[in-house]
Amino acid sequence: MARYFDVHPDNPQPRLLQQIVALLRGDGLLAYPTDSCYALGCQLGSRPGLTRIREVRRLDDRHHFTLMCRDFAQLGQFVQIPNSVFRLVKAVTPGSYTFILPASPEVPRRLLHPKKRTVGVRIPQHTVTQALLAELGEPLVSSTLLLPGETEPMTQGWEIKEALDHQVDAVVDGECGTEPTTVVDLSEDEPQILRVGAGDPARFE
């Protein structure tokens, strides 16, 4: 059964954050709220965690995973950002955007798109997620919590606990948005909007 963490939305309890991070470091799989909607997350180097995300969502090897980063400095360690792209991304972060960019050597190969060698990155604007990333000290490998056959992502902690009680190790209760991020591929010469979500796509059109 999954553990259920009731984390304060404005002042996340350090003790609970430490317990959540301990689960992640033990190859745990976490369902957690973000400024867009709930996500599944595991530690960067966790092969079992990544496999379990694929199983829950029934994803193929062409799915772009997202590195949920604490800040721009951390994001810059894991992707290659030309100056022109840097300004675009900087202008809308933190926020409800996911950017597809060429990965740096810091990213494990199993996270990369098999042909493009790209990965998704984003910086959330969510107090609990930010506190969790600060405690973890590295990005969370993440994927929107959208179950197979569903058109809307999950947004309620208790519903997730009921649905995925034996598939995840922990659920963090918390407020979140109701739309997934807007996904923009910036790996080519021209921006390509792959999904329209909570972030305004106009500046990338």
C-alpha atoms as an extended CHARMM CRD file, in Angstrom:
* protein
*
       205  EXT
         1         1  MET       CA              0.0000000000        0.0000000000        0.0000000000  PROA      1               0.0000000000
         2         2  ALA       CA              1.1480000000        3.5050000000       -0.8230000000  PROA      2               0.0000000000
         3         3  ARG       CA              2.0350000000        5.8940000000        1.9850000000  PROA      3               0.0000000000
         4         4  TYR       CA              0.0050000000        9.1090000000        2.0190000000  PROA      4               0.0000000000
         5         5  PHE       CA              1.8080000000       12.3300000000        2.8860000000  PROA      5               0.0000000000
         6         6  ASP       CA             -0.2600000000       15.3650000000        3.8750000000  PROA      6               0.0000000000
         7         7  VAL       CA              2.2920000000       18.1020000000        3.2020000000  PROA      7               0.0000000000
         8         8  HSD       CA              1.4820000000       21.6970000000        4.1530000000  PROA      8               0.0000000000
         9         9  PRO       CA              0.9730000000       23.7370000000        0.9510000000  PROA      9               0.0000000000
        10        10  ASP       CA              2.8230000000       26.8470000000        2.1610000000  PROA      10              0.0000000000
        11        11  ASN       CA              5.2590000000       25.5080000000        4.7520000000  PROA      11              0.0000000000
        12        12  PRO       CA              6.1740000000       21.9210000000        3.8110000000  PROA      12              0.0000000000
        13        13  GLN       CA              7.2580000000       19.9540000000        6.8870000000  PROA      13              0.0000000000
        14        14  PRO       CA             10.9930000000       19.0610000000        6.6860000000  PROA      14              0.0000000000
        15        15  ARG       CA             10.3860000000       15.7180000000        8.4040000000  PROA      15              0.0000000000
        16        16  LEU       CA              7.8840000000       14.6490000000        5.7360000000  PROA      16              0.0000000000
        17        17  LEU       CA             10.1100000000       15.8630000000        2.9160000000  PROA      17              0.0000000000
        18        18  GLN       CA             12.9770000000       13.7810000000        4.3250000000  PROA      18              0.0000000000
        19        19  GLN       CA             10.7540000000       10.6950000000        4.4460000000  PROA      19              0.0000000000
        20        20  ILE       CA              9.6050000000       11.2090000000        0.8440000000  PROA      20              0.0000000000
        21        21  VAL       CA             13.1690000000       11.6610000000       -0.3910000000  PROA      21              0.0000000000
        22        22  ALA       CA             14.2460000000        8.5160000000        1.4710000000  PROA      22              0.0000000000
        23        23  LEU       CA             11.5670000000        6.5930000000       -0.4440000000  PROA      23              0.0000000000
        24        24  LEU       CA             12.7830000000        8.0450000000       -3.7380000000  PROA      24              0.0000000000
        25        25  ARG       CA             16.3960000000        7.1120000000       -2.9700000000  PROA      25              0.0000000000
        26        26  GLY       CA             15.2380000000        3.5650000000       -2.3390000000  PROA      26              0.0000000000
        27        27  ASP       CA             13.9810000000        3.2760000000       -5.9590000000  PROA      27              0.0000000000
        28        28  GLY       CA             10.4960000000        4.3860000000       -4.8950000000  PROA      28              0.0000000000
        29        29  LEU       CA              7.7940000000        5.7300000000       -7.1980000000  PROA      29              0.0000000000
        30        30  LEU       CA              6.0010000000        8.9010000000       -6.1340000000  PROA      30              0.0000000000
        31        31  ALA       CA              2.7590000000       10.6040000000       -7.1960000000  PROA      31              0.0000000000
        32        32  TYR       CA              3.0770000000       14.3140000000       -6.4400000000  PROA      32              0.0000000000
        33        33  PRO       CA              1.2660000000       17.5900000000       -7.2360000000  PROA      33              0.0000000000
        34        34  THR       CA              2.6970000000       20.2910000000       -9.4790000000  PROA      34              0.0000000000
        35        35  ASP       CA              1.4990000000       23.6460000000      -10.7610000000  PROA      35              0.0000000000
        36        36  SER       CA             -0.0350000000       21.8800000000      -13.7690000000  PROA      36              0.0000000000
        37        37  CYS       CA             -1.3910000000       18.5520000000      -12.4700000000  PROA      37              0.0000000000
        38        38  TYR       CA             -0.1750000000       15.4450000000      -10.6620000000  PROA      38              0.0000000000
        39        39  ALA       CA              2.9510000000       13.6900000000      -11.9020000000  PROA      39              0.0000000000
        40        40  LEU       CA              4.7010000000       10.3890000000      -11.3450000000  PROA      40              0.0000000000
        41        41  GLY       CA              8.2920000000       10.8090000000      -10.2470000000  PROA      41              0.0000000000
        42        42  CYS       CA             11.3910000000        8.7620000000       -9.4660000000  PROA      42              0.0000000000
        43        43  GLN       CA             15.0600000000        9.4220000000       -8.8000000000  PROA      43              0.0000000000
        44        44  LEU       CA             17.2860000000       10.2450000000      -11.7730000000  PROA      44              0.0000000000
        45        45  GLY       CA             19.3290000000        7.0430000000      -11.5710000000  PROA      45              0.0000000000
        46        46  SER       CA             16.4630000000        4.6910000000      -10.6950000000  PROA      46              0.0000000000
        47        47  ARG       CA             16.0160000000        2.0700000000      -13.4020000000  PROA      47              0.0000000000
        48        48  PRO       CA             13.1990000000        0.3190000000      -11.4610000000  PROA      48              0.0000000000
        49        49  GLY       CA             11.4010000000        3.6400000000      -10.9420000000  PROA      49              0.0000000000
        50        50  LEU       CA             11.5350000000        4.4230000000      -14.6540000000  PROA      50              0.0000000000
        51        51  THR       CA             10.2550000000        0.9590000000      -15.5350000000  PROA      51              0.0000000000
        52        52  ARG       CA              7.3440000000        1.3830000000      -13.1640000000  PROA      52              0.0000000000
        53        53  ILE       CA              6.3690000000        4.7590000000      -14.6730000000  PROA      53              0.0000000000
        54        54  ARG       CA              6.3110000000        3.0910000000      -18.0900000000  PROA      54              0.0000000000
        55        55  GLU       CA              4.1530000000        0.2840000000      -16.7140000000  PROA      55              0.0000000000
        56        56  VAL       CA              1.6300000000        2.5650000000      -14.9810000000  PROA      56              0.0000000000
        57        57  ARG       CA              1.2230000000        4.7430000000      -18.0590000000  PROA      57              0.0000000000
        58        58  ARG       CA              1.9290000000        2.0240000000      -20.6770000000  PROA      58              0.0000000000
        59        59  LEU       CA              4.5230000000        4.1490000000      -22.4310000000  PROA      59              0.0000000000
        60        60  ASP       CA              6.7640000000        3.1580000000      -25.3200000000  PROA      60              0.0000000000
        61        61  ASP       CA             10.4420000000        4.0420000000      -25.6970000000  PROA      61              0.0000000000
        62        62  ARG       CA              9.6420000000        7.1740000000      -27.7300000000  PROA      62              0.0000000000
        63        63  HSD       CA              7.9910000000        8.9160000000      -24.7870000000  PROA      63              0.0000000000
        64        64  HSD       CA              9.7640000000       12.0590000000      -23.6220000000  PROA      64              0.0000000000
        65        65  PHE       CA             10.3350000000       11.9580000000      -19.8870000000  PROA      65              0.0000000000
        66        66  THR       CA             10.6590000000       15.2670000000      -18.0690000000  PROA      66              0.0000000000
        67        67  LEU       CA             13.3890000000       16.3060000000      -15.6720000000  PROA      67              0.0000000000
        68        68  MET       CA             11.6220000000       18.4160000000      -13.0430000000  PROA      68              0.0000000000
        69        69  CYS       CA             14.3070000000       20.9360000000      -12.0800000000  PROA      69              0.0000000000
        70        70  ARG       CA             14.5420000000       23.2380000000       -9.0920000000  PROA      70              0.0000000000
        71        71  ASP       CA             15.9890000000       26.2240000000      -10.9400000000  PROA      71              0.0000000000
        72        72  PHE       CA             17.6750000000       27.3830000000      -14.1300000000  PROA      72              0.0000000000
        73        73  ALA       CA             21.1630000000       26.5100000000      -12.9120000000  PROA      73              0.0000000000
        74        74  GLN       CA             20.1220000000       22.8930000000      -12.3860000000  PROA      74              0.0000000000
        75        75  LEU       CA             18.2490000000       22.7510000000      -15.6860000000  PROA      75              0.0000000000
        76        76  GLY       CA             21.3700000000       23.9440000000      -17.5080000000  PROA      76              0.0000000000
        77        77  GLN       CA             23.3600000000       20.9370000000      -16.2730000000  PROA      77              0.0000000000
        78        78  PHE       CA             21.1230000000       18.4780000000      -18.1140000000  PROA      78              0.0000000000
        79        79  VAL       CA             20.3140000000       20.1010000000      -21.4750000000  PROA      79              0.0000000000
        80        80  GLN       CA             22.1300000000       22.1110000000      -24.1210000000  PROA      80              0.0000000000
        81        81  ILE       CA             20.6120000000       25.5880000000      -24.4780000000  PROA      81              0.0000000000
        82        82  PRO       CA             21.7390000000       27.9650000000      -27.2500000000  PROA      82              0.0000000000
        83        83  ASN       CA             21.5610000000       31.6590000000      -26.3900000000  PROA      83              0.0000000000
        84        84  SER       CA             18.4760000000       32.3020000000      -28.5210000000  PROA      84              0.0000000000
        85        85  VAL       CA             16.6140000000       29.4580000000      -26.8120000000  PROA      85              0.0000000000
        86        86  PHE       CA             17.9070000000       30.4950000000      -23.3930000000  PROA      86              0.0000000000
        87        87  ARG       CA             16.0720000000       33.8220000000      -23.5750000000  PROA      87              0.0000000000
        88        88  LEU       CA             12.8190000000       32.1710000000      -24.6370000000  PROA      88              0.0000000000
        89        89  VAL       CA             12.9030000000       29.6070000000      -21.8450000000  PROA      89              0.0000000000
        90        90  LYS       CA             14.0740000000       32.0700000000      -19.1910000000  PROA      90              0.0000000000
        91        91  ALA       CA             11.1570000000       34.3930000000      -19.9470000000  PROA      91              0.0000000000
        92        92  VAL       CA              8.5070000000       31.8140000000      -19.0120000000  PROA      92              0.0000000000
        93        93  THR       CA             10.1020000000       29.8880000000      -16.1530000000  PROA      93              0.0000000000
        94        94  PRO       CA              9.1530000000       28.8780000000      -13.5930000000  PROA      94              0.0000000000
        95        95  GLY       CA              5.7980000000       27.9890000000      -15.1090000000  PROA      95              0.0000000000
        96        96  SER       CA              3.5880000000       25.4530000000      -16.8360000000  PROA      96              0.0000000000
        97        97  TYR       CA              5.8470000000       24.6470000000      -19.7670000000  PROA      97              0.0000000000
        98        98  THR       CA              7.9010000000       21.5820000000      -20.6560000000  PROA      98              0.0000000000
        99        99  PHE       CA             10.7550000000       22.1100000000      -23.1140000000  PROA      99              0.0000000000
       100       100  ILE       CA             12.2760000000       19.3990000000      -25.3100000000  PROA      100             0.0000000000
       101       101  LEU       CA             16.0070000000       20.0630000000      -25.7070000000  PROA      101             0.0000000000
       102       102  PRO       CA             19.1800000000       18.1340000000      -26.6030000000  PROA      102             0.0000000000
       103       103  ALA       CA             20.3710000000       16.2980000000      -23.5130000000  PROA      103             0.0000000000
       104       104  SER       CA             23.7850000000       16.7600000000      -21.9330000000  PROA      104             0.0000000000
       105       105  PRO       CA             26.0080000000       13.7730000000      -21.0150000000  PROA      105             0.0000000000
       106       106  GLU       CA             24.6130000000       14.0510000000      -17.4530000000  PROA      106             0.0000000000
       107       107  VAL       CA             21.3280000000       12.4530000000      -18.5630000000  PROA      107             0.0000000000
       108       108  PRO       CA             21.1860000000        8.6180000000      -18.4400000000  PROA      108             0.0000000000
       109       109  ARG       CA             20.7170000000        7.1490000000      -21.9170000000  PROA      109             0.0000000000
       110       110  ARG       CA             17.5660000000        5.2760000000      -20.9230000000  PROA      110             0.0000000000
       111       111  LEU       CA             15.8170000000        8.6590000000      -20.4410000000  PROA      111             0.0000000000
       112       112  LEU       CA             16.5900000000        9.9120000000      -23.9230000000  PROA      112             0.0000000000
       113       113  HSD       CA             14.4000000000        9.8220000000      -27.0010000000  PROA      113             0.0000000000
       114       114  PRO       CA             16.0120000000        6.9260000000      -28.9350000000  PROA      114             0.0000000000
       115       115  LYS       CA             16.4970000000        8.8790000000      -32.1750000000  PROA      115             0.0000000000
       116       116  LYS       CA             16.7150000000       12.5200000000      -31.1950000000  PROA      116             0.0000000000
       117       117  ARG       CA             18.7610000000       12.1680000000      -27.9660000000  PROA      117             0.0000000000
       118       118  THR       CA             16.5040000000       14.7790000000      -26.3860000000  PROA      118             0.0000000000
       119       119  VAL       CA             14.8000000000       15.0560000000      -23.0200000000  PROA      119             0.0000000000
       120       120  GLY       CA             12.0590000000       17.2040000000      -21.4980000000  PROA      120             0.0000000000
       121       121  VAL       CA             12.8520000000       19.7640000000      -18.7980000000  PROA      121             0.0000000000
       122       122  ARG       CA             10.7910000000       22.1360000000      -16.7230000000  PROA      122             0.0000000000
       123       123  ILE       CA             10.8890000000       24.3390000000      -13.6200000000  PROA      123             0.0000000000
       124       124  PRO       CA              7.6550000000       24.1710000000      -11.6090000000  PROA      124             0.0000000000
       125       125  GLN       CA              6.0000000000       27.0510000000       -9.7790000000  PROA      125             0.0000000000
       126       126  HSD       CA              4.7190000000       24.9950000000       -6.8590000000  PROA      126             0.0000000000
       127       127  THR       CA              5.8320000000       25.3640000000       -3.2380000000  PROA      127             0.0000000000
       128       128  VAL       CA              5.7040000000       21.6750000000       -2.3000000000  PROA      128             0.0000000000
       129       129  THR       CA              7.4190000000       20.5170000000       -5.4950000000  PROA      129             0.0000000000
       130       130  GLN       CA             10.1480000000       23.1160000000       -5.0510000000  PROA      130             0.0000000000
       131       131  ALA       CA             10.7080000000       22.0520000000       -1.4310000000  PROA      131             0.0000000000
       132       132  LEU       CA             10.8970000000       18.4130000000       -2.4960000000  PROA      132             0.0000000000
       133       133  LEU       CA             13.4370000000       19.1950000000       -5.2290000000  PROA      133             0.0000000000
       134       134  ALA       CA             15.5270000000       21.1920000000       -2.7600000000  PROA      134             0.0000000000
       135       135  GLU       CA             15.5790000000       18.2680000000       -0.3210000000  PROA      135             0.0000000000
       136       136  LEU       CA             16.4050000000       15.7730000000       -3.0900000000  PROA      136             0.0000000000
       137       137  GLY       CA             19.2160000000       17.9060000000       -4.5350000000  PROA      137             0.0000000000
       138       138  GLU       CA             18.6700000000       16.7230000000       -8.1210000000  PROA      138             0.0000000000
       139       139  PRO       CA             15.8900000000       16.6770000000      -10.7350000000  PROA      139             0.0000000000
       140       140  LEU       CA             12.9480000000       14.3050000000      -10.4540000000  PROA      140             0.0000000000
       141       141  VAL       CA             12.3430000000       12.1310000000      -13.4890000000  PROA      141             0.0000000000
       142       142  SER       CA              8.6600000000       12.7900000000      -14.1300000000  PROA      142             0.0000000000
       143       143  SER       CA              5.6870000000       12.0570000000      -16.3370000000  PROA      143             0.0000000000
       144       144  THR       CA              2.1640000000       13.5060000000      -16.2260000000  PROA      144             0.0000000000
       145       145  LEU       CA             -0.1610000000       11.2320000000      -14.2590000000  PROA      145             0.0000000000
       146       146  LEU       CA             -2.4280000000       10.3710000000      -17.1450000000  PROA      146             0.0000000000
       147       147  LEU       CA             -3.6750000000        6.7940000000      -16.9650000000  PROA      147             0.0000000000
       148       148  PRO       CA             -4.1150000000        4.6140000000      -20.0670000000  PROA      148             0.0000000000
       149       149  GLY       CA             -7.4330000000        5.2510000000      -21.7920000000  PROA      149             0.0000000000
       150       150  GLU       CA             -8.0630000000        8.5080000000      -19.9210000000  PROA      150             0.0000000000
       151       151  THR       CA             -8.1520000000       11.9460000000      -21.5260000000  PROA      151             0.0000000000
       152       152  GLU       CA             -7.7630000000       13.9970000000      -18.3360000000  PROA      152             0.0000000000
       153       153  PRO       CA             -4.8080000000       13.7970000000      -15.9200000000  PROA      153             0.0000000000
       154       154  MET       CA             -5.4450000000       13.0070000000      -12.2590000000  PROA      154             0.0000000000
       155       155  THR       CA             -5.6460000000       15.9830000000       -9.8850000000  PROA      155             0.0000000000
       156       156  GLN       CA             -6.8450000000       14.6200000000       -6.5010000000  PROA      156             0.0000000000
       157       157  GLY       CA             -4.5020000000       12.8900000000       -4.0770000000  PROA      157             0.0000000000
       158       158  TRP       CA             -7.1380000000       10.6240000000       -2.5430000000  PROA      158             0.0000000000
       159       159  GLU       CA             -8.2890000000        9.4390000000       -5.9770000000  PROA      159             0.0000000000
       160       160  ILE       CA             -4.7320000000        8.5820000000       -6.8940000000  PROA      160             0.0000000000
       161       161  LYS       CA             -4.2880000000        6.6810000000       -3.6250000000  PROA      161             0.0000000000
       162       162  GLU       CA             -7.3740000000        4.6120000000       -4.4160000000  PROA      162             0.0000000000
       163       163  ALA       CA             -6.4420000000        3.9930000000       -8.0600000000  PROA      163             0.0000000000
       164       164  LEU       CA             -2.7150000000        3.3360000000       -7.6850000000  PROA      164             0.0000000000
       165       165  ASP       CA             -2.4260000000        2.0630000000       -4.1180000000  PROA      165             0.0000000000
       166       166  HSD       CA             -0.3690000000       -0.9730000000       -5.1770000000  PROA      166             0.0000000000
       167       167  GLN       CA              1.5010000000        0.6490000000       -8.0600000000  PROA      167             0.0000000000
       168       168  VAL       CA              3.1830000000        3.6020000000       -6.3410000000  PROA      168             0.0000000000
       169       169  ASP       CA              5.0430000000        3.8280000000       -3.0400000000  PROA      169             0.0000000000
       170       170  ALA       CA              3.7650000000        7.2240000000       -1.9440000000  PROA      170             0.0000000000
       171       171  VAL       CA              1.1930000000        9.8950000000       -2.7580000000  PROA      171             0.0000000000
       172       172  VAL       CA              1.7850000000       13.5030000000       -1.7380000000  PROA      172             0.0000000000
       173       173  ASP       CA             -1.4970000000       15.2700000000       -1.0430000000  PROA      173             0.0000000000
       174       174  GLY       CA             -1.7000000000       18.8340000000       -2.2790000000  PROA      174             0.0000000000
       175       175  GLU       CA             -3.3330000000       21.4070000000       -4.4800000000  PROA      175             0.0000000000
       176       176  CYS       CA             -2.4150000000       21.3720000000       -8.1380000000  PROA      176             0.0000000000
       177       177  GLY       CA             -3.5450000000       22.6920000000      -11.4820000000  PROA      177             0.0000000000
       178       178  THR       CA             -6.0050000000       20.8800000000      -13.7280000000  PROA      178             0.0000000000
       179       179  GLU       CA             -4.1690000000       21.1350000000      -17.0600000000  PROA      179             0.0000000000
       180       180  PRO       CA             -0.8900000000       19.5120000000      -18.1030000000  PROA      180             0.0000000000
       181       181  THR       CA              1.9700000000       21.7060000000      -19.2640000000  PROA      181             0.0000000000
       182       182  THR       CA              2.3480000000       23.1530000000      -22.7170000000  PROA      182             0.0000000000
       183       183  VAL       CA              5.1160000000       21.1380000000      -24.4060000000  PROA      183             0.0000000000
       184       184  VAL       CA              7.4560000000       22.9620000000      -26.7930000000  PROA      184             0.0000000000
       185       185  ASP       CA             10.1640000000       21.2090000000      -28.8100000000  PROA      185             0.0000000000
       186       186  LEU       CA             13.1420000000       23.5730000000      -29.0350000000  PROA      186             0.0000000000
       187       187  SER       CA             15.6100000000       20.9950000000      -30.3460000000  PROA      187             0.0000000000
       188       188  GLU       CA             15.3000000000       22.1530000000      -33.9790000000  PROA      188             0.0000000000
       189       189  ASP       CA             15.6900000000       25.5450000000      -35.6700000000  PROA      189             0.0000000000
       190       190  GLU       CA             12.0400000000       26.4930000000      -35.1870000000  PROA      190             0.0000000000
       191       191  PRO       CA              9.9580000000       25.9260000000      -32.0220000000  PROA      191             0.0000000000
       192       192  GLN       CA              7.3430000000       23.2000000000      -32.4120000000  PROA      192             0.0000000000
       193       193  ILE       CA              4.3590000000       23.0610000000      -30.0620000000  PROA      193             0.0000000000
       194       194  LEU       CA              3.7130000000       19.3950000000      -29.2860000000  PROA      194             0.0000000000
       195       195  ARG       CA              0.9270000000       19.9230000000      -26.7660000000  PROA      195             0.0000000000
       196       196  VAL       CA             -1.1390000000       22.9520000000      -25.8000000000  PROA      196             0.0000000000
       197       197  GLY       CA             -1.7620000000       23.0300000000      -22.0530000000  PROA      197             0.0000000000
       198       198  ALA       CA             -1.6620000000       25.4580000000      -19.1580000000  PROA      198             0.0000000000
       199       199  GLY       CA              1.1470000000       27.6380000000      -20.5390000000  PROA      199             0.0000000000
       200       200  ASP       CA              0.3030000000       30.2320000000      -23.2020000000  PROA      200             0.0000000000
       201       201  PRO       CA              1.7530000000       28.8920000000      -26.4920000000  PROA      201             0.0000000000
       202       202  ALA       CA              1.5350000000       32.2440000000      -28.3010000000  PROA      202             0.0000000000
       203       203  ARG       CA              5.1450000000       33.3220000000      -27.7330000000  PROA      203             0.0000000000
       204       204  PHE       CA              6.4030000000       30.1350000000      -29.4130000000  PROA      204             0.0000000000
       205       205  GLU       CA              4.1740000000       30.2960000000      -32.5010000000  PROA      205             0.0000000000
